[in-house]
Amino acid sequence: MSQQAPPETVKPADEVSEPASGSRSGLSTAKDRLKGFTNTAALPAIAWSVISCVSVILVTVALVCVILLPTLLFSGERPASIKGYLDAITWGWLLINGVPPKLGSATITLIPWGLAIIPWALLFRAGRSFSLRIDQGARWRVIGGVIMVMIYVGVIVAAAHFTTSVNVSFGAGWALIVSVAMGASAVTVGILRGAGVQLGTTIPTLAIFVLRRGFSAVAALMGIAAITLALRLLVNFGGAMDLFVGLNPGWSGILALLALTIGYLPVLLVWSAAYVVGAGFNIGPDVMVSPFIPVTAPTQLPPFPPLVAIPETAGALVWLLPVLVIVIGVLWGIGISKGLGKESAMIRMVIGFGVAFVAAVVFYGLALISLGNLGDVRLVSLGPDPLLSASLLWILLSVGIAPASGLPAKTFMRKRQAKIVIVPDAEPEEAHRGHE
């Protein structure tokens, strides 16, 4: 006996179209996510970070073109092709960003880092503008800042890697180190400034007191060094003009020479400051310029007009230059005594030593980045010894700060006596008795 097969069940229409509806729901979910992504701060943060960093790169490239193109177009040795112009502009752009070039087998590490202030300031401004535009929280500021630094570092490293020739090349390692240091510091400070973050509120008041006075002591030293350098240039102005005329740069080369002068000016200021503290600086492996060396050994320097400020002799009056550093210490010690008058003398002296130590650390960093070579065997280790310069600065400042800060504040305050004495008018009754 056979059984009848059960009738086929017909699936509902909604079940039949389940796969299609699943794909549609997935597509709608993706659209919703994309719409949510565009509605949040993600897209503006990424867009503005890319725009800000690319604008900095374009501005610095344009600046390099303004400086180099007149020289390239009107000089006797023009590049043979468009690639030659692009290579020269890229070399100048890497140089203005602080990347040391390599000439043949010699790496130039004495960079005109005064020019690096330009891209650093532009990156700082870009980070600040980006932070002001993005107000949806700290997370997107951090993400945007990371994107800016990555773009800047990537372009620098790529330019250093692919722009090479037989005579000129750039190390990718140096490019990575310099670009990370510049990009991270400038963008971070700019974003924090734009976000209104006050770092002083998180740092103890005493630490801010010490840090400010340490940095200001270095600023005062650099001011004295600037005056010393200016006087040397004025005294040797004729020699500088003769050297400039001998170079015969033409009107097209004046911009390049001016750019190098601006770039190396901070380096020369640090050398002058090291000369003031008594450490001096080296010119080559066997030549030392110091206020305590009467005659500097002769050496052949590059034909660069500002180098005529390097002293060839040192007289007895130059030996008194380190005394000016002690005077700075005395003035700063008086400020510590007045500012911390309620503290004991021992605490004020310890704080004074701390101020001198902060100044020494800052000057150590300045001397370190002002030390390098120009590729020639005779021009290696140019600049001051960082450790010796910082140690002498710490000792000289401490000699002035320690006794001045240990004295009570009333020692430096004059008691002013009144020059005009106002006699009060007599009472009417007393005046009447006087007449009687």
ZITATA-V465641 format. One record per backbone hydrogen bond with DSSP energy under -1.0 kcal/mol. CO is the residue of the C=O (numbers start at 0). NH is the residue of the N-H. E is the energy in kcal/mol with one decimal. If there is no record, write none. Layout:
CO_NH_E ; CO_NH_E
This chain:
11_15_-2.0 ; 12_16_-1.8 ; 14_17_-1.4 ; 16_20_-2.5 ; 17_21_-2.5 ; 18_22_-2.2 ; 19_23_-2.4 ; 20_24_-2.6 ; 21_25_-2.2 ; 22_26_-2.4 ; 23_27_-2.8 ; 24_28_-2.3 ; 25_29_-2.3 ; 26_30_-2.4 ; 27_31_-2.6 ; 28_32_-2.5 ; 29_33_-2.7 ; 30_34_-2.9 ; 31_35_-2.7 ; 32_36_-2.5 ; 33_37_-2.4 ; 34_38_-1.9 ; 35_39_-1.4 ; 40_44_-2.0 ; 41_45_-2.6 ; 42_46_-2.7 ; 43_47_-2.8 ; 44_48_-1.9 ; 45_49_-2.2 ; 46_50_-2.6 ; 47_51_-2.6 ; 48_52_-2.1 ; 49_53_-2.6 ; 50_54_-2.1 ; 51_55_-1.6 ; 52_56_-2.0 ; 53_57_-2.5 ; 54_58_-2.4 ; 55_59_-2.2 ; 56_60_-2.2 ; 57_61_-2.4 ; 58_62_-2.1 ; 59_63_-2.1 ; 60_64_-2.3 ; 61_65_-2.1 ; 62_66_-1.7 ; 63_67_-2.9 ; 64_68_-2.2 ; 67_71_-2.7 ; 68_72_-2.8 ; 69_73_-2.1 ; 70_74_-1.0 ; 80_84_-1.3 ; 81_85_-2.6 ; 82_86_-2.8 ; 83_87_-2.2 ; 84_88_-2.5 ; 85_89_-2.3 ; 86_90_-2.7 ; 87_91_-2.4 ; 88_92_-2.4 ; 89_93_-2.6 ; 90_94_-2.3 ; 91_95_-2.3 ; 92_96_-1.0 ; 93_98_-2.5 ; 94_97_-1.7 ; 100_107_-2.4 ; 101_168_-1.7 ; 102_105_-2.1 ; 105_102_-2.7 ; 108_110_-1.4 ; 110_112_-2.6 ; 111_114_-2.2 ; 114_117_-1.7 ; 115_119_-1.8 ; 116_120_-2.6 ; 117_121_-2.2 ; 118_122_-2.6 ; 119_123_-2.4 ; 120_124_-2.4 ; 121_125_-2.4 ; 122_126_-2.6 ; 123_127_-2.3 ; 124_128_-2.7 ; 125_129_-2.4 ; 126_130_-2.1 ; 127_131_-1.9 ; 128_132_-1.6 ; 129_133_-1.9 ; 137_141_-2.3 ; 138_142_-2.4 ; 139_143_-2.5 ; 140_144_-2.4 ; 141_145_-2.4 ; 142_146_-2.2 ; 143_147_-2.3 ; 144_148_-2.3 ; 145_149_-2.5 ; 146_150_-2.4 ; 147_151_-2.3 ; 148_152_-2.9 ; 149_153_-2.6 ; 150_154_-2.4 ; 151_155_-2.1 ; 152_156_-2.7 ; 153_157_-2.4 ; 154_158_-2.5 ; 155_159_-2.3 ; 156_160_-2.0 ; 157_161_-2.5 ; 158_162_-1.7 ; 161_163_-1.1 ; 166_103_-1.9 ; 167_164_-1.9 ; 168_101_-3.1 ; 170_174_-2.2 ; 171_175_-2.3 ; 172_176_-2.3 ; 173_177_-2.7 ; 174_178_-2.3 ; 175_179_-2.1 ; 176_180_-2.1 ; 177_181_-2.6 ; 178_182_-2.8 ; 179_183_-2.3 ; 180_184_-1.5 ; 181_185_-2.4 ; 182_186_-2.4 ; 183_187_-1.9 ; 184_188_-2.2 ; 185_189_-2.3 ; 186_190_-2.7 ; 187_191_-2.4 ; 188_192_-2.2 ; 189_193_-2.5 ; 190_194_-2.3 ; 191_196_-2.2 ; 197_200_-1.2 ; 198_201_-1.1 ; 203_207_-2.0 ; 204_208_-2.3 ; 205_209_-2.1 ; 206_210_-2.8 ; 207_211_-2.7 ; 208_212_-1.6 ; 209_213_-2.1 ; 210_214_-2.5 ; 211_215_-2.4 ; 212_216_-1.6 ; 213_217_-1.6 ; 214_218_-2.2 ; 215_219_-2.3 ; 216_220_-2.1 ; 217_221_-2.5 ; 218_222_-1.8 ; 219_223_-2.0 ; 220_224_-2.4 ; 221_225_-2.3 ; 222_226_-2.0 ; 223_227_-2.4 ; 224_228_-2.7 ; 225_229_-2.6 ; 226_230_-2.3 ; 227_231_-2.1 ; 228_232_-2.2 ; 229_233_-2.3 ; 230_234_-2.4 ; 231_235_-2.0 ; 233_236_-1.1 ; 235_239_-2.0 ; 236_240_-2.2 ; 237_241_-2.2 ; 238_242_-2.1 ; 239_243_-2.1 ; 240_244_-2.6 ; 241_245_-2.1 ; 242_246_-1.7 ; 243_247_-1.3 ; 252_256_-2.3 ; 253_257_-2.7 ; 254_258_-2.4 ; 255_259_-2.2 ; 256_260_-2.1 ; 257_261_-2.4 ; 258_262_-2.4 ; 259_263_-2.5 ; 262_113_-2.1 ; 263_267_-2.4 ; 264_268_-2.1 ; 265_269_-2.0 ; 266_270_-2.2 ; 267_271_-2.5 ; 268_272_-2.4 ; 269_273_-2.5 ; 270_274_-1.9 ; 271_275_-2.0 ; 272_276_-2.1 ; 273_278_-1.4 ; 273_279_-2.0 ; 280_288_-3.0 ; 281_382_-2.4 ; 286_282_-2.4 ; 288_280_-2.1 ; 289_292_-1.4 ; 293_313_-2.2 ; 301_303_-2.6 ; 303_306_-2.1 ; 304_307_-2.0 ; 305_308_-1.6 ; 306_309_-1.5 ; 311_295_-3.1 ; 316_319_-1.5 ; 317_320_-1.7 ; 319_322_-1.0 ; 320_323_-1.4 ; 321_325_-1.4 ; 322_326_-2.1 ; 323_327_-1.9 ; 324_328_-2.0 ; 325_329_-2.3 ; 326_330_-2.5 ; 327_331_-2.4 ; 328_332_-2.3 ; 329_333_-2.2 ; 330_334_-1.8 ; 331_335_-2.0 ; 332_336_-2.4 ; 333_337_-2.3 ; 334_338_-2.5 ; 335_339_-2.2 ; 339_342_-1.3 ; 343_347_-2.1 ; 344_348_-2.1 ; 345_349_-2.3 ; 346_350_-2.4 ; 347_351_-2.1 ; 348_352_-2.3 ; 349_353_-2.0 ; 350_354_-2.3 ; 351_355_-2.2 ; 352_356_-2.1 ; 353_357_-2.4 ; 354_358_-2.2 ; 355_359_-2.1 ; 356_360_-2.3 ; 357_361_-2.3 ; 358_362_-2.4 ; 359_363_-2.0 ; 360_364_-1.8 ; 361_365_-2.0 ; 362_366_-2.6 ; 363_367_-2.0 ; 364_368_-1.9 ; 367_370_-1.0 ; 371_381_-3.8 ; 372_108_-1.2 ; 372_109_-1.9 ; 378_373_-2.4 ; 381_371_-2.2 ; 382_281_-2.7 ; 384_388_-2.6 ; 385_389_-2.5 ; 386_390_-2.3 ; 387_391_-2.4 ; 388_392_-2.1 ; 389_393_-2.3 ; 390_394_-2.3 ; 391_395_-2.7 ; 392_396_-2.5 ; 393_397_-2.0 ; 394_398_-2.2 ; 395_399_-1.3 ; 396_400_-3.1 ; 397_401_-2.3 ; 399_403_-1.0 ; 400_404_-3.0 ; 401_405_-1.3 ; 407_410_-1.5 ; 408_411_-1.5 ; 426_430_-2.6 ; 427_431_-2.1 ; 428_432_-2.3 ; 429_433_-2.0 ; 430_434_-1.4 ; 431_435_-1.5
